[in-house]
């Protein structure tokens, strides 16, 4: 490669990984098929303290404390090889005092990594004592929805039609843990797609929307399943 691939309107999901653990330091290797120029989203949630990003250093990190008392932190960057990570291909977080935490890495291809949003969090909505949560509105380009749940007997989650389930972080049944459930979709509308369903009532849940930046030519795009954009008119062209 002589240059990074040109960004596209809707960056595509490439790969992801993650896991739940009780520890002060969380080191998680990027997936083996991560390529140069890929767009990486790393997100960490912890129950006791705000997660601190140790590696890669020098990136803008967003953090928010939820109503449940837990913290969630997120960072986005373009993968430029091992030299950008001080510990091989591993992302490293620190949770002061340790405790229950979950880390996940989501990798996208052909994103516009030169225009990374100032904050990774486009929108966060929180809920308590519920078995379903409404999905946030799409953020434009590719929207990554991360549903964070705090429960001890949740075994399954279902995204609404139009959202592709990408990665579920499994925990130990019977233990009160923080878990991630991710899905994404291309979209530019102003209305939500539907509700995310759980197979049990969870004490606390948060729906986090992260915008994966893509190329934008300023022209409207008709998207199947988007109630705001999928309206055919006299000036609509299908390609």
Secondary structure, 3 states (H helix, E strand, C coil): CCCCCCCCCCCEEEEEEEEEEECCEEEEECCCCCCCCCEEEEEEEECCCCEEEEECCCCCEEEEECCCCCEEEEEEEECCCHHHCCCCCEEEEEECCCCEEEEEEEEEECCCCCCCCCCCEEEEEEEEEEEEEECCCCCCCEEEEEEEEEECCCCCEECCCCCEEEEECCCCCCCCEEEEEEEEEECCCCCCCCEEEEEEEEEEEEEEEEEECCCCCCCCCCCCCCCCCCCCCCCCCCC
